[in-house]
Amino acid sequence: MILGMLHVNRRKGESIACRHCDEVINPGDLHALIMLKFGKRGEKAWLVYRRVHLQCLAAWSLVTFMRKSEARAERKGGRPSGTGIALPDEERQNRKRLIRKRAALLRQLVKTDSEEECRLLYVRLKGIRSQIAETGVDLCENMARRSDVSVIRRKLADAQRKV
């Protein structure tokens, strides 16, 4: 983790407080100057300067590292633990396998133009749909992220009429 750029120099001008121990850094004292860069990559960024005694540098670095690590762990995205489908692990894996197989069949359906193959895929999809329903948790069609939904619906409707 990059905490910032480090410079060691002597203070000029007026005295200033150390960012770690709040004691004074007098003019002429050797101290560490840390430049922290804030902002996102590609956007406007700004620098913040932190001055600490050399003997406070290690403690300041450790405290800053811990604070940033905790903040990163709190921001962690994804589904909260304890949510989702309440199934035993074996059934969850079986359902996931069936859903992936269904997705592969839908991709084949989009690619094909043959009416006979569309009919066969429809029959296989119908069987997989019933197997998924047997797991106790049915499919949620609204959760699908597909750009070709209209093509799939049209081909499935055509195949259903011919079966």
WOBELCOR-V657344 format. One record per residue. PHI is phi in whole degrees, -180 to 180 (none if undefined). Layout:
phi: {PHI;PHI}
//
This chain:
phi: {none;-88;-90;156;-93;-115;-128;-111;-153;-102;-72;-116;81;-88;-78;-145;-84;-70;-74;-102;-104;64;-82;-79;-103;-82;-59;94;-77;-77;-151;-103;-114;-108;-105;-101;-101;-116;120;-93;-64;89;-109;-64;-122;-138;-106;-123;-101;-124;-112;-137;-64;-62;-73;-93;-60;-64;-66;-62;-62;-66;-63;-65;-62;-64;-64;-69;-65;-65;-64;-66;-67;-70;-81;-53;-88;99;-72;-62;-68;91;-106;104;-78;-91;-127;-62;-56;-65;-68;-63;-65;-63;-64;-63;-63;-65;-66;-67;-64;-62;-63;-65;-65;-65;-64;-64;-62;-66;-76;-84;-118;-77;-67;-65;-67;-61;-65;-64;-64;-62;-64;-65;-65;-64;-65;-66;-61;-69;-65;-66;-64;-68;-70;104;-125;-77;-72;-113;-64;-72;-84;-70;-106;-130;-92;-110;-63;-65;-65;-64;-63;-65;-67;-67;-65;-63;-66;-65;-67;-89;-84}
//
